[in-house]
Amino acid sequence: MSLKKIAVTAALLLSAMPPLSQARDTTLYLPFDKVVNEAIRTGKIDRSVKFYLAGDEPQGKVSVLSAGEVTNKKTNAFNKSDVEACEWVVQSALISLHQAAKAAGANAVINIVSFYKRNERRDATTYECHAGAIMAGVALKGDLAKVQ
């Protein structure tokens, strides 16, 4: 095969591939409690800190110790389903919030909202995850609190 034919073939193949600007970014809204329970079951977090999405208020007296704690996590999504990648990355976000709560002397993270690209989304049962071919990402914002 001549060099010219190789160059033409390579150019045709490259032009058929989608540009990076068209990279996949699928938004998913997945059940929050399922991931919290799985993180507890596998020992990634313990039961000393409770998690409450905005709209799911804790019972008792609430004292906010630190408002607006943000965690922004990414994970490798290669060779994982979108749901698997999202569950993995939100567990990483939960671990960060769990550690921050314990360090602050809190026993709850309340008013949790999805905060992807600083866009706040409130839902009492689901979190927002963005999955692509290579990466998945979750951002959460919540208040560290003491619930009695």
Phi, psi and omega in degrees: 000138182282159179299325180294317180294322178296316180296318179295317179298315179298318179297318178295317179296316180294324180289338179281342181280142179291143177291161180301331181292345178255024180301146183291136175217089182268127178268128178238146175240110190239155182295125183288313184301324179302316182287321177299312180297321178293321179295323176291314182301322182271001177080013179287329173224162177248180184276007182287343178235128178261151182241131182230116174292154176304130183100348176243088188276140176288155176273140177110186180279129183246128174240116179281124180266327181206119182266146171075034176290127184242138171230135182231110186240148175231153176215159176291123180257359183299131177065024175235151171290161178301318181296315179300314180296319180293319179295323178296311186288326179288331174296323176297319177295320178297319178300316179298315179293322178300313180296318179297319180297313180298319180296329181271357183080019180269156176240011178205153168242117186245169178055037182289129176232154170287143188221037184293127184051037178063018174262116184277130177230122181257134175202136185279356182226340185234159172245160180259133178227145176244121183243137175234186181291332185245324185229155170230146183219147177220138172232132179233147175228134179204173179255132176277128188218161173251122179247127180240000000 
